[in-house]
Amino acid sequence: MFKLYGPPLFFLFVLHMIVCQDLSGPLQDSTFSVQEGNKPGVQYLYRFTFEPPVASLRLTGEKEGIMDILPKDGILYLNGSVDWEKKKVYKLQVEGLDANRVIVKGPYSITVNVEDVNDNPPQFDQEKYYGVVRQNSRAGKPFMYVTAHDRDDPNTPHGQLIYSIFHHFPSPYPEMLFQIDNVTGAISTSLTGASKLNPQDVNTFLLDISVQDMAGQSANFFRTNVDVNVTVLENLWKAPPPLKITENSTEPHPIIIAQVQWNEPGAIYEIVKKEKPPNKLPFTVNQDGNIYVTEPLDREEREIYSFFVAAKDEEGGWLAHPVAVSVTVQDINDNPPVCDKALATFEVQENERVGNDIGILKASDRDEQGTLNSRLKYRIVEQSPQVPLGNMFRIEFETGKLQLFRSALNRQVASNYSVKVEVADPAFKTLCNVEINVIDINDQIPVFEKSDYGSFTLPEDRPVGTILLEIQATDADEPFTGSSQIIYTITKGDPNNTFLIETDLKTNKGYVKINKVLDFETSPVYNLTISATNPEPLVPGVQYNSSSIAYWRVSVSDVKEAPVFRQLVYIASILENAPVGTEVVIPSAFDPEGDRIRYSLKNDHRKWLMIRPEDGTVYVAAPMDRETERTYIVQIVATEETNEARSSSAQVIIHLKDVNDNPPALPKDYSLFFCHPLQGNEEGKQIQVIDPDEHSHYQRFIYTLMGGSAMKHDWNLTKMEGKHAYISPKNRNLEAKIYEIPIQINDNGKPPRTGDVILKVKLCICGDDGECFRDVDRDNTFPTVATAVGILVGVLVVIGIILGAVFFHLKHKKQKEQKANPVTALNPSELRNLT
């Protein structure tokens, strides 16, 4: 008992009773918590208070030589260490005894829960792991797992584990080829690995996998590493070679045409249609990966089929990207030739020369072009009537070109011929009907009904397209042939094609129309010579003469007109920072009647321009901005100085050339995020920059991280010279919140412009899709008992110093008063009072 009441234990009890007055109470069922671990000395738990008849307390149960109670004082204490991994709960009973040690109260149940501390590093289940992955395996699809366990409490961060890939060897690319799920330990290929793993280059990798406890949220964690050997095998999941199927197969269907194979057994295969909208495909795939065609195919209906075959797992997730399958339908000769027209009609003049072309008979074949299946051969098999001779015509064997073969055409003997032509491919024959009409020779010229159509006067503002005159000529050749059709042409008096003549093909009547705007000042009178001709050439010995010529005089009368601009559109380019007064454009207009003109601006809505009324010169009137309007369009109005004040306008298009007058900036409300907790290997996020100036002024930006050494300690800015820079956290212990990172961006223009921006970066908890979905709450930390004791001791020391200073001041003051007023003591009690 002497050891229990020694000065150290006594001081501990007194201190705890002073500081933790709430850690005491009456006898009753109670539950306490104590942290595991070796701690020197005696640890105070609780003080039970009691009243007579209870004279002392007794503790029984699972004391394990560690827990006990001071019988007289009721103090429950711990005189040793507890270990959560060995025993998590201690069950005890406390009894109240009278002076004769007879139980008068209780027993009461006492439960002591051991709280876990992080005193065990995680351990992997194996000393080394081995895995196999196939080339081109889908990124994110696990091909193996590593598993670790921690003896600490799994319901606390002490036993919550986070996996990561510390490194892998070799490491041929800047990006990691593998990735690991930090919670499950599932290892899969990264996007880079899915595309670049190749057993021909490297077939074995060593992954250095680490696991740490505390859920990665504390600097006080334990880490353990293990080696994982990964073998890369060739990918079995490949597209079959291009397939060819002969059309209209008579074999029993379905027919196997190819096979695909996933890298592991158990895959579920499925055809995925490529077309949008999808059409029914005559193909299927079974669970062995065999691809079948389900019905005969017709090349003329569809020549090429393209679709995908996917391999899926039991949950329906894709094991890899689908492979493409291409099927070409091969042609057989299963289509006869077809005549393009039910009756092909041609014309031939009765004086046509032997060997001249009459026309081309057109036929087609739906079989594959460029093959023998669609090669056509032409042959005349019948001519009716066969007068004056048979074989009046021939046809080219390969081309179907019809030619005159005999010079015996006579319209009075036969005005038309019916010809049957056989068109054949190697398997089929077709008859095409041809009609050849013998037309009259052009031995008559057009004759005008009158040679002079007199004079005609019209105002110059008559609109284009107005019909001014009807003319008529006749031709004695066969109607509705090229020999009798008439073409009217103005051969003299209209060098600028101000007029045109259209012909009615049924009546051969001609209509003279205005083709261009009339102008009295330029051409007041037109003396027109009009000729009538045929599209078919005249026969030898016959020529056009004065009967095919007519005359007509047109006079244009003056009409008062508005000013005329020499250009309807004026285009200028000018720097956006051109000084006020800079000349932009000088338009040119004139008044047909010679009246004076004044100029004005219209639609100058930004008031950037001014105009000199006398000559129309346009100047810069105010600072311009290309970022506001790149192309500025206004109208110049020319008005004659007469009572009528007629006016016209022209358009001015001004292209503003850029100068570097804007600094780089960030988009409005722009921010980035990283998932918390940080793993230490986060890829940089691209910083998006906007600059209203043209790209020629900033082929690359120069980025500078501001904020001093503290900012550079926490954040990493990479690729600082280029169109884009990348930001990533350097300090993995950053807490979850929004950080404002100062960055200076220079656009490298001429002159260079610099923008100081604040980039907001959020560290937040992410969902399975890697997207931020909520902020991390800040930890609410409370001081421990030891911390509270320390704070209280500090406060007491400060109070003691203050009280000491007060007492010293009062004593010093009293001594001064005694010196000023000496007193004689009459008895010893008075003396004591004075001192």
C-alpha positions in Angstrom: 0.0 0.0 0.0 2.9 2.3 0.5 3.7 2.1 -3.2 0.2 3.0 -4.1 0.3 6.1 -2.0 3.8 7.1 -3.0 4.3 10.7 -4.1 4.1 10.0 -7.9 0.8 8.2 -7.7 -0.6 10.6 -5.1 0.4 13.6 -7.3 -1.2 12.0 -10.3 -4.5 11.4 -8.5 -4.5 14.9 -7.1 -3.8 16.4 -10.5 -6.5 14.4 -12.1 -9.0 15.3 -9.4 -8.2 19.0 -10.0 -8.3 18.9 -13.8 -10.9 16.3 -14.4 -13.5 16.9 -11.8 -16.1 15.4 -14.1 -14.3 12.0 -14.1 -15.9 10.9 -10.9 -19.3 9.9 -9.7 -21.4 7.5 -7.6 -21.3 3.7 -7.7 -23.2 2.5 -10.8 -22.8 0.4 -14.0 -20.2 2.2 -16.0 -18.3 2.0 -19.3 -14.8 3.5 -19.9 -12.4 3.7 -22.8 -8.7 3.6 -22.7 -6.1 3.8 -25.5 -3.8 0.8 -26.1 -0.1 1.1 -25.9 2.7 1.2 -23.4 2.5 4.2 -21.1 4.8 4.8 -18.1 3.3 5.0 -14.6 -0.2 4.7 -13.5 -3.1 5.8 -15.6 -6.1 7.3 -13.9 -9.5 6.1 -15.2 -12.3 7.1 -12.8 -13.1 7.8 -9.1 -16.2 6.3 -7.6 -17.7 8.2 -4.7 -19.5 6.4 -1.9 -21.1 7.1 1.5 -21.7 4.9 4.6 -22.4 2.2 5.2 -19.9 1.7 2.3 -16.4 1.9 3.8 -14.3 0.5 0.9 -14.6 -0.9 -2.6 -13.5 -4.2 -4.2 -12.8 -4.8 -7.9 -13.2 -8.3 -9.4 -13.3 -9.8 -12.9 -10.9 -9.5 -15.8 -8.3 -7.4 -14.1 -5.5 -9.3 -15.8 -3.0 -7.8 -13.3 -3.4 -4.5 -15.0 -6.6 -2.9 -13.6 -7.4 -2.2 -10.0 -9.1 0.1 -7.6 -8.0 2.0 -4.5 -10.4 0.6 -1.9 -10.6 3.6 0.4 -10.5 6.3 -2.3 -12.6 4.5 -5.0 -10.0 5.4 -7.7 -10.1 3.0 -10.7 -6.7 3.0 -12.3 -4.6 1.2 -14.9 -1.2 0.0 -13.8 0.1 -1.4 -17.1 -0.5 -1.4 -20.9 -3.4 -2.8 -22.9 -3.3 -4.2 -26.4 -6.4 -3.9 -28.7 -5.1 -6.7 -30.8 -5.0 -9.1 -27.8 -8.1 -8.0 -25.9 -10.6 -5.4 -26.9 -13.0 -5.4 -23.8 -12.4 -6.0 -20.1 -15.5 -7.0 -18.0 -15.2 -6.1 -14.3 -17.4 -5.8 -11.2 -17.1 -3.3 -8.4 -18.6 -4.0 -4.9 -19.2 -1.7 -1.9 -18.1 -3.2 1.4 -18.8 -2.1 4.9 -16.2 -1.9 7.7 -16.5 -5.7 8.1 -15.9 -6.2 4.4 -19.4 -7.4 3.8 -21.0 -6.5 0.5 -23.6 -3.7 1.1 -23.8 -2.4 -2.5 -23.4 -3.9 -5.9 -21.9 -5.6 -7.6 -21.9 -3.1 -10.4 -20.9 -3.9 -14.0 -17.7 -2.1 -15.2 -16.8 -2.3 -18.9 -13.4 -1.0 -20.1 -13.2 -0.7 -23.9 -9.7 -0.7 -25.4 -9.3 2.0 -28.1 -7.1 1.1 -31.0 -4.0 3.1 -32.0 -2.1 2.8 -35.3 0.6 0.4 -34.1 0.6 -2.2 -36.8 1.9 -1.7 -40.4 -0.2 -3.3 -43.2 1.0 -6.7 -44.5 0.5 -8.2 -48.0 -0.9 -11.7 -48.1 1.9 -12.9 -50.4 5.6 -12.1 -50.4 5.5 -11.7 -54.2 2.7 -11.7 -56.8 2.5 -12.9 -60.3 0.1 -11.8 -63.0 -0.6 -12.1 -66.7 -2.1 -9.4 -69.0 -2.9 -9.6 -72.6 -1.9 -6.9 -75.1 -4.6 -4.3 -75.8 -6.6 -5.3 -72.7 -9.2 -2.7 -71.9 -8.0 0.1 -69.7 -9.4 -0.1 -66.2 -10.4 -3.8 -66.5 -8.6 -5.7 -63.6 -6.4 -8.6 -64.6 -5.2 -9.4 -61.0 -5.5 -8.2 -57.4 -3.1 -7.7 -54.5 -4.5 -7.9 -51.0 -3.1 -6.6 -47.7 -4.4 -6.7 -44.2 -3.9 -4.6 -41.1 -4.3 -5.8 -37.5 -5.5 -2.4 -36.4 -9.2 -1.6 -36.0 -10.8 -1.7 -39.5 -13.6 0.6 -38.3 -11.0 3.4 -37.9 -8.5 4.9 -40.4 -5.8 2.9 -38.6 -7.0 -0.2 -40.5 -8.2 1.4 -43.7 -5.7 0.7 -46.5 -4.8 2.6 -49.7 -3.0 1.0 -52.5 -0.8 2.7 -55.1 1.9 1.9 -57.7 5.1 3.3 -56.4 7.0 2.6 -59.7 7.3 0.0 -62.4 10.3 -1.3 -64.3 11.0 -0.8 -67.1 9.2 2.6 -67.5 9.5 3.4 -71.3 6.9 6.2 -71.3 6.3 9.3 -69.2 2.9 7.9 -68.3 2.4 4.8 -66.2 1.4 1.7 -68.2 -0.5 0.2 -65.2 -2.9 1.5 -62.6 -4.3 0.2 -59.3 -7.6 0.7 -57.6 -6.5 2.3 -54.3 -9.3 0.6 -52.3 -9.7 -2.9 -53.8 -6.1 -3.5 -55.0 -7.3 -4.3 -58.5 -4.5 -3.9 -61.1 -5.4 -3.0 -64.7 -3.8 -1.3 -67.6 -3.9 2.5 -68.0 -5.0 4.2 -71.2 -1.4 4.4 -72.2 -0.8 0.7 -71.4 -3.9 -0.4 -73.2 -2.6 1.1 -76.4 1.2 0.6 -76.0 1.8 -2.7 -74.2 3.5 -5.0 -76.8 5.1 -8.3 -75.9 7.4 -7.8 -78.9 9.0 -4.8 -77.2 8.7 -5.7 -73.4 7.1 -8.9 -72.2 7.8 -8.6 -68.4 7.3 -5.8 -66.0 8.0 -5.5 -62.3 5.5 -3.4 -60.4 6.5 -1.9 -57.0 3.1 -1.8 -55.2 2.7 0.1 -51.9 0.0 -0.1 -49.3 -0.5 2.5 -46.5 -2.9 2.7 -43.6 -4.7 5.7 -42.2 -6.7 5.8 -45.4 -4.0 8.1 -46.8 -5.3 11.0 -44.8 -2.5 11.4 -42.3 1.2 11.9 -42.4 1.5 9.4 -39.5 1.0 6.2 -41.5 2.8 2.9 -42.1 3.7 1.8 -45.6 4.6 -1.6 -46.9 5.7 -2.5 -50.5 5.6 -5.7 -52.5 6.8 -6.7 -55.9 4.4 -7.8 -58.6 5.7 -9.6 -61.7 3.5 -9.0 -64.8 3.9 -11.0 -68.0 2.5 -9.5 -71.2 1.1 -12.0 -73.7 0.0 -11.5 -77.2 -3.6 -10.3 -77.7 -5.9 -13.0 -79.0 -8.7 -10.5 -79.5 -8.2 -9.5 -83.1 -10.4 -8.6 -86.0 -10.7 -11.4 -88.6 -9.2 -10.6 -92.0 -11.6 -9.1 -94.6 -14.2 -11.7 -95.6 -15.6 -12.4 -99.0 -18.9 -14.2 -99.7 -20.3 -15.2 -103.1 -23.8 -13.8 -103.6 -26.9 -16.0 -103.9 -25.3 -19.0 -102.3 -27.4 -22.2 -102.5 -25.7 -23.9 -99.5 -27.8 -24.5 -96.3 -27.6 -21.5 -93.9 -26.4 -20.4 -91.5 -22.8 -20.8 -92.7 -19.7 -20.1 -90.5 -17.5 -17.5 -92.1 -15.0 -16.5 -89.3 -14.2 -16.8 -85.6 -13.1 -14.3 -82.9 -11.6 -15.3 -79.6 -11.3 -13.5 -76.3 -8.1 -13.9 -74.3 -9.8 -15.9 -71.5 -12.7 -18.4 -71.6 -16.2 -17.3 -70.4 -16.6 -14.2 -72.6 -20.0 -13.4 -74.0 -19.9 -12.4 -77.7 -22.3 -10.0 -79.3 -22.7 -8.3 -82.7 -22.8 -4.5 -82.5 -24.4 -2.7 -85.5 -22.4 0.1 -87.1 -25.0 1.9 -89.1 -27.1 4.8 -87.8 -30.0 4.1 -87.8 -29.1 0.4 -87.4 -30.4 -2.0 -90.1 -31.0 -5.7 -89.7 -27.8 -7.6 -90.3 -27.8 -11.2 -91.8 -25.0 -12.2 -89.4 -24.9 -13.7 -85.9 -22.2 -14.9 -83.5 -22.4 -17.8 -81.0 -20.7 -18.2 -77.6 -17.7 -19.9 -79.2 -17.0 -16.8 -81.2 -18.1 -18.3 -84.5 -19.5 -15.7 -86.9 -22.3 -16.9 -89.2 -24.0 -15.6 -92.3 -27.7 -16.4 -91.8 -29.1 -16.1 -95.3 -28.0 -15.8 -99.0 -26.7 -12.3 -99.9 -27.4 -10.2 -103.0 -24.5 -8.1 -104.2 -26.9 -5.8 -106.2 -28.8 -5.1 -103.0 -25.7 -4.5 -100.8 -22.0 -5.0 -101.7 -20.3 -4.4 -98.3 -21.3 -5.1 -94.7 -19.4 -3.6 -91.8 -20.2 -4.4 -88.1 -18.5 -4.9 -84.8 -18.2 -8.0 -82.5 -17.9 -7.2 -78.8 -16.7 -9.4 -76.0 -18.5 -8.8 -72.7 -18.2 -10.1 -69.1 -21.1 -11.6 -67.1 -22.2 -8.2 -65.9 -22.4 -7.0 -69.5 -19.3 -4.8 -69.4 -17.0 -4.7 -72.4 -13.8 -6.6 -71.9 -12.1 -4.6 -74.7 -12.9 -2.4 -77.6 -15.0 -4.3 -80.2 -13.3 -5.6 -83.3 -14.4 -4.6 -86.8 -15.7 -7.2 -89.3 -15.9 -6.4 -93.0 -17.7 -8.6 -95.4 -17.6 -8.1 -99.2 -20.2 -9.8 -101.3 -18.7 -11.2 -104.5 -20.6 -10.9 -107.8 -22.0 -13.7 -110.0 -23.6 -13.1 -113.3 -27.2 -13.1 -112.2 -28.6 -10.0 -113.9 -29.5 -9.6 -117.7 -28.7 -6.4 -119.6 -31.4 -3.7 -119.4 -32.2 -1.1 -122.1 -32.1 2.4 -120.6 -35.2 3.4 -122.7 -38.1 1.3 -123.9 -37.7 3.0 -127.3 -34.5 4.8 -128.2 -35.1 7.5 -130.9 -32.4 9.0 -133.2 -32.4 11.3 -136.3 -30.4 11.2 -139.4 -30.5 13.6 -142.4 -31.2 12.0 -145.7 -27.9 13.3 -147.1 -25.8 12.1 -144.2 -22.4 10.7 -145.1 -21.6 7.0 -144.6 -19.7 6.5 -141.3 -21.3 9.5 -139.5 -22.5 8.9 -136.0 -26.3 8.7 -135.5 -26.3 8.2 -131.7 -25.4 5.8 -128.9 -27.7 3.1 -127.7 -27.4 3.0 -123.9 -27.9 -0.2 -121.8 -26.8 -1.3 -118.4 -26.1 -4.3 -116.3 -26.5 -4.5 -112.5 -23.7 -6.9 -112.1 -20.3 -5.6 -110.8 -18.9 -3.0 -113.1 -15.5 -3.6 -114.6 -16.0 -7.4 -114.7 -17.0 -9.8 -117.4 -20.4 -10.2 -115.7 -21.3 -6.6 -116.8 -19.4 -6.5 -120.1 -22.0 -5.8 -122.8 -21.9 -6.6 -126.6 -24.2 -5.0 -129.1 -25.5 -6.5 -132.4 -28.2 -5.4 -134.9 -30.5 -8.4 -135.4 -33.4 -6.8 -137.4 -34.1 -3.7 -139.6 -37.5 -2.7 -140.8 -38.2 -1.8 -143.5 -35.3 -3.2 -145.5 -35.5 -0.5 -148.2 -33.9 0.6 -150.3 -31.3 -1.8 -148.8 -30.8 -4.1 -145.9 -28.0 -3.3 -143.4 -28.5 0.4 -143.7 -27.0 0.9 -140.3 -24.2 -0.7 -138.1 -23.5 -0.7 -134.4 -20.1 -0.8 -132.7 -19.7 -4.1 -130.9 -18.4 -2.8 -127.6 -19.8 0.8 -127.3 -23.4 0.6 -128.8 -22.6 3.6 -131.2 -24.9 3.6 -134.2 -23.5 4.7 -137.6 -24.8 5.1 -141.1 -23.6 2.1 -143.2 -25.2 2.7 -146.6 -25.6 6.0 -148.5 -29.1 5.3 -149.8 -31.4 7.3 -147.5 -34.4 8.8 -149.1 -37.2 10.3 -147.1 -39.7 9.7 -149.9 -38.8 6.0 -149.8 -38.6 5.5 -146.0 -39.1 8.3 -143.4 -38.1 6.1 -140.4 -36.6 2.7 -139.5 -37.3 0.3 -136.7 -34.1 -1.5 -135.6 -33.8 -4.3 -133.0 -30.4 -4.5 -131.2 -29.3 -7.5 -129.2 -27.4 -6.6 -126.0 -25.7 -9.5 -124.4 -23.4 -10.3 -121.4 -21.7 -13.7 -121.0 -24.9 -15.3 -119.7 -27.9 -13.2 -120.8 -29.4 -11.5 -123.9 -31.8 -8.6 -124.2 -33.4 -6.9 -127.3 -33.6 -3.1 -127.4 -35.9 -1.2 -129.7 -34.5 1.7 -131.7 -36.3 4.1 -134.0 -34.3 6.1 -136.6 -36.1 9.0 -138.2 -34.9 10.3 -141.6 -35.2 14.1 -141.5 -35.3 16.6 -144.4 -32.0 18.3 -145.5 -31.6 22.0 -144.7 -32.0 23.5 -148.2 -34.3 26.4 -147.3 -33.3 29.6 -145.5 -35.4 31.6 -143.0 -37.3 34.6 -144.5 -38.3 37.6 -142.4 -41.9 38.7 -142.8 -40.5 42.3 -143.2 -37.0 43.6 -143.5 -37.4 46.8 -141.5 -39.2 47.0 -138.1 -39.0 50.8 -138.0 -38.0 53.0 -135.0 -38.8 52.7 -131.3 -38.2 55.1 -128.4 -38.2 54.1 -124.7 -37.0 55.8 -121.5 -33.7 54.7 -120.1 -35.2 53.5 -116.8 -37.2 50.7 -118.5 -36.5 47.5 -116.5 -34.3 44.6 -117.6 -36.4 41.8 -119.1 -39.0 44.0 -120.7 -40.1 42.7 -124.2 -39.8 45.5 -126.7 -40.6 43.8 -130.1 -41.9 40.6 -131.7 -40.3 39.4 -134.9 -41.2 36.6 -137.2 -39.4 34.6 -139.9 -40.5 31.4 -141.6 -38.6 28.3 -143.0 -40.0 25.9 -145.6 -38.0 22.9 -144.3 -39.6 20.1 -142.4 -41.3 21.5 -139.3 -39.9 20.9 -135.8 -36.5 19.9 -137.1 -33.1 21.5 -136.9 -33.5 22.5 -140.5 -36.6 24.6 -139.8 -35.8 25.8 -136.3 -34.8 29.5 -136.3 -32.2 31.3 -134.2 -32.3 35.1 -134.1 -29.1 37.0 -133.5 -28.2 40.7 -133.3 -25.2 40.9 -135.5 -24.6 44.7 -135.5 -25.4 47.8 -133.5 -25.2 46.2 -130.0 -21.6 45.6 -129.0 -22.4 45.4 -125.3 -25.3 42.9 -125.6 -27.8 45.4 -124.2 -30.6 43.4 -125.9 -31.3 39.7 -126.5 -33.8 37.7 -128.6 -35.6 34.6 -127.4 -37.3 32.1 -129.8 -40.6 30.3 -129.3 -39.7 26.8 -130.6 -43.3 26.0 -131.7 -44.0 29.2 -133.6 -40.4 30.4 -134.5 -41.5 33.8 -133.2 -38.7 36.0 -131.7 -39.0 38.3 -128.7 -36.5 41.2 -128.4 -35.9 41.9 -124.6 -33.8 44.4 -122.6 -30.7 42.4 -121.4 -28.8 45.2 -119.5 -29.6 48.6 -117.9 -30.1 51.3 -120.5 -28.1 54.5 -120.2 -29.0 57.6 -122.3 -25.7 59.3 -121.5 -23.7 56.4 -122.8 -25.7 55.1 -125.8 -28.8 57.1 -126.8 -29.4 55.3 -130.1 -29.1 51.6 -131.3 -29.2 50.7 -135.0 -29.7 46.9 -134.8 -29.2 44.3 -137.5 -30.9 41.0 -136.8 -30.1 37.7 -138.6 -32.2 34.5 -138.7 -30.3 31.2 -139.1 -30.9 27.4 -138.5 -29.0 25.2 -136.0 -28.5 22.6 -138.9 -25.9 23.6 -141.5 -27.2 24.5 -145.0 -26.6 22.0 -147.8 -23.8 22.9 -150.2 -24.9 25.5 -152.7 -27.5 27.2 -150.4 -26.5 30.4 -148.6 -28.2 32.9 -146.3 -29.1 36.2 -148.0 -30.8 39.5 -147.3 -34.1 37.7 -146.8 -32.8 36.4 -143.5 -31.8 39.9 -142.3 -34.0 42.6 -140.6 -33.4 46.1 -139.2 -34.6 48.0 -136.2 -33.8 51.4 -134.7 -34.0 51.9 -130.9 -33.8 55.4 -129.3 -33.3 55.9 -125.6 -34.7 59.0 -123.9 -33.1 60.7 -120.9 -34.4 60.2 -117.4 -33.1 62.1 -114.4 -31.0 59.7 -112.4 -29.5 59.4 -109.0 -25.7 59.6 -108.5 -23.8 56.4 -109.5 -20.9 54.9 -107.6 -18.1 53.5 -109.7 -18.0 50.5 -107.2 -20.9 49.1 -105.2 -18.5 47.8 -102.5 -15.3 49.3 -101.1 -13.1 47.1 -99.0 -10.3 48.4 -96.7 -8.0 47.0 -94.0 -6.7 49.0 -91.1 -5.0 48.4 -87.8 -7.4 48.6 -84.9 -5.2 51.1 -83.1 -5.0 53.5 -86.1 -4.9 57.1 -84.8 -7.9 59.4 -85.2 -7.7 61.2 -88.6 -6.2 58.2 -90.5 -7.6 57.9 -94.0 -9.6 54.7 -94.6 -11.1 54.8 -98.1 -11.9 57.3 -100.9 -15.0 56.4 -102.8 -15.9 57.7 -106.3 -19.3 58.6 -107.5 -20.7 60.8 -110.3 -24.1 62.2 -111.3 -25.1 61.3 -114.9 -26.5 64.8 -115.4 -23.4 66.4 -114.0 -24.9 67.8 -110.8 -22.8 68.3 -107.7 -22.7 65.6 -105.1 -22.4 65.6 -101.3 -21.4 62.5 -99.3 -22.6 61.3 -95.9 -22.3 58.1 -93.7 -25.0 55.7 -92.8 -25.1 52.9 -90.1 -21.9 54.2 -88.4 -23.4 52.8 -85.1 -20.2 52.9 -83.2 -19.3 56.4 -84.4 -15.8 55.2 -85.3 -15.7 57.1 -88.7 -16.2 60.5 -90.2 -16.6 61.6 -93.8 -15.6 64.7 -95.8 -18.8 65.8 -97.5 -17.1 67.3 -100.5 -15.2 64.2 -101.8 -16.4 61.3 -99.6 -13.0 60.6 -98.0 -13.6 58.4 -94.9 -11.4 58.9 -91.8 -11.0 57.4 -88.4 -13.0 59.4 -85.9 -12.6 57.4 -82.7 -10.5 54.5 -81.3 -11.6 51.2 -82.8 -11.5 47.7 -81.3 -11.2 44.5 -83.3 -12.3 42.4 -80.3 -15.6 44.3 -80.4 -16.1 44.1 -84.2 -13.7 42.4 -86.5 -15.5 43.6 -89.7 -17.1 47.0 -89.6 -19.7 47.7 -92.3 -21.1 51.2 -93.1 -22.8 52.8 -96.1 -21.7 55.9 -98.0 -24.6 57.9 -99.4 -24.1 60.2 -102.4 -26.8 62.8 -102.8 -27.1 65.3 -105.7 -27.4 68.9 -104.7 -30.7 69.6 -106.5 -34.3 70.0 -105.5 -35.0 66.3 -106.1 -32.0 65.4 -103.9 -31.8 61.9 -105.5 -29.3 59.6 -103.8 -27.6 56.3 -104.0 -25.3 54.3 -101.7 -22.3 52.1 -101.7 -21.1 49.7 -99.0 -17.8 50.1 -97.2 -16.3 47.0 -95.5 -13.5 47.6 -93.1 -11.4 44.7 -91.9 -9.8 45.6 -88.6 -6.3 44.2 -88.3 -5.3 43.0 -84.8 -2.7 44.4 -82.5 -1.7 42.8 -79.3 -3.7 44.9 -76.9 -5.2 42.3 -74.5 -3.5 40.4 -71.8 -4.2 36.6 -71.3 -6.9 35.7 -68.8 -8.8 32.8 -67.5 -12.5 32.1 -68.5 -15.1 33.4 -66.1 -15.8 31.1 -63.1 -13.0 28.8 -64.3 -11.6 26.3 -61.8 -9.9 22.8 -61.7 -10.2 20.0 -59.2 -8.2 17.1 -57.9 -9.5 14.1 -56.0 -8.8 14.1 -52.2 -6.9 12.3 -50.6 -4.0 13.0 -53.0 -2.0 10.0 -54.2 1.2 11.8 -55.0 1.1 10.9 -58.7 -1.7 13.1 -60.0 -1.5 14.0 -63.6 -1.4 17.7 -64.3 -4.6 19.4 -65.3 -4.5 21.7 -68.4 -4.9 25.4 -67.7 -7.3 26.9 -70.2 -6.4 30.5 -71.2 -8.4 33.0 -73.3 -6.9 35.9 -75.2 -9.1 37.9 -77.5 -6.2 38.8 -79.7 -5.4 36.8 -82.9 -3.4 33.7 -82.5 -0.5 35.2 -84.4 0.3 37.3 -81.3 0.7 34.3 -79.0 2.1 31.3 -80.7 3.1 30.3 -77.2 2.4 31.6 -73.7 5.0 31.9 -70.9 3.6 30.9 -67.5 5.2 31.8 -64.1 4.0 30.5 -60.8 3.8 33.4 -58.3 3.3 33.4 -54.5 6.9 32.6 -53.4 8.5 29.4 -52.1 5.5 28.2 -50.2 3.4 28.2 -53.4 6.2 26.4 -55.3 6.5 23.9 -52.5 2.8 22.9 -52.8 2.2 23.2 -56.5 4.0 22.1 -59.7 3.6 24.1 -63.0 4.9 22.2 -66.0 5.3 23.0 -69.8 5.6 26.7 -68.9 6.4 27.7 -72.5 3.7 26.6 -74.9 0.1 27.0 -75.8 -1.0 25.2 -72.6 0.5 24.7 -69.1 -0.4 22.0 -66.6 -0.9 22.4 -62.8 -0.6 19.6 -60.3 -0.3 19.3 -56.5 3.3 18.7 -55.3 2.5 18.4 -51.6 0.3 15.3 -51.1 -0.6 16.5 -47.6 -2.7 19.4 -48.8 -6.0 19.6 -47.0 -9.3 19.5 -48.9 -10.4 23.1 -49.8 -10.3 25.6 -52.6 -6.8 27.0 -53.3 -6.2 30.3 -55.1 -3.0 30.0 -57.1 -1.4 33.2 -58.5 0.0 32.7 -62.0 1.5 35.3 -64.4 0.9 34.6 -68.1 2.8 36.4 -70.9 1.4 36.1 -74.4 4.8 36.6 -76.1 3.2 39.1 -78.5 4.6 42.3 -80.0 4.4 44.1 -77.8 4.1 41.4 -75.1 1.1 41.5 -72.7 1.1 40.0 -69.3 -1.9 39.0 -67.3 -1.9 38.2 -63.5 -4.6 35.6 -62.9 -5.8 33.7 -59.9 -6.4 30.0 -60.7 -8.9 28.3 -58.4 -8.1 24.6 -57.7 -10.4 22.6 -55.5 -9.4 19.4 -53.6 -12.5 17.4 -53.1 -13.9 13.9 -52.6 -14.7 12.2 -56.0 -17.1 9.5 -57.0 -16.4 6.3 -58.9 -16.5 8.3 -62.2 -13.6 10.4 -61.0 -15.7 13.5 -60.8 -15.9 15.8 -57.8 -19.2 15.4 -56.0 -18.8 17.0 -52.5 -16.3 19.0 -50.4 -14.4 17.4 -47.7 -15.4 18.5 -44.2 -12.6 19.8 -42.1 -11.8 17.6 -39.1 -13.1 18.8 -35.8 -10.2 18.1 -33.4 -10.5 18.3 -29.7 -7.6 18.6 -27.2 -6.6 15.4 -25.4 -6.4 15.1 -21.6 -2.7 15.7 -21.7 -3.2 18.7 -23.9 -5.9 20.0 -21.5 -3.5 19.5 -18.6 -0.8 21.4 -20.4 -3.1 24.3 -21.1 -4.4 24.4 -17.5 -0.8 24.3 -16.1 0.1 27.2 -18.4 -2.9 29.1 -17.3 -2.1 28.5 -13.6 1.5 29.6 -14.1 0.3 32.9 -15.7 -2.2 33.4 -12.9 0.5 32.7 -10.3 2.8 35.3 -11.8 0.1 37.9 -11.8 -0.8 37.1 -8.2 2.8 37.2 -7.2 3.2 40.6 -8.7 0.1 41.9 -6.9 1.4 40.6 -3.5 4.8 42.0 -4.1 3.3 45.4 -4.9 1.0 45.4 -1.8 3.9 44.4 0.5 6.2 47.1 -0.9 3.4 49.6 -0.4 2.8 48.5 3.2 6.5 48.8 4.0 6.5 52.4 2.7 3.5 53.2 4.9 5.3 51.7 8.0 8.3 53.9 7.4 6.2 56.9 7.1 4.1 56.2 10.2 6.1 54.2 12.9 4.0 52.3 15.5 5.0 51.0 19.0 3.7 47.5 19.8 2.2 47.1 23.2 2.0 43.4 23.3 3.2 40.4 21.1 -0.1 40.0 19.3 0.1 43.5 18.0 3.6 42.8 16.8 2.4 39.9 14.8 -0.3 42.0 13.2 2.2 44.5 12.2 4.5 42.0 10.5 
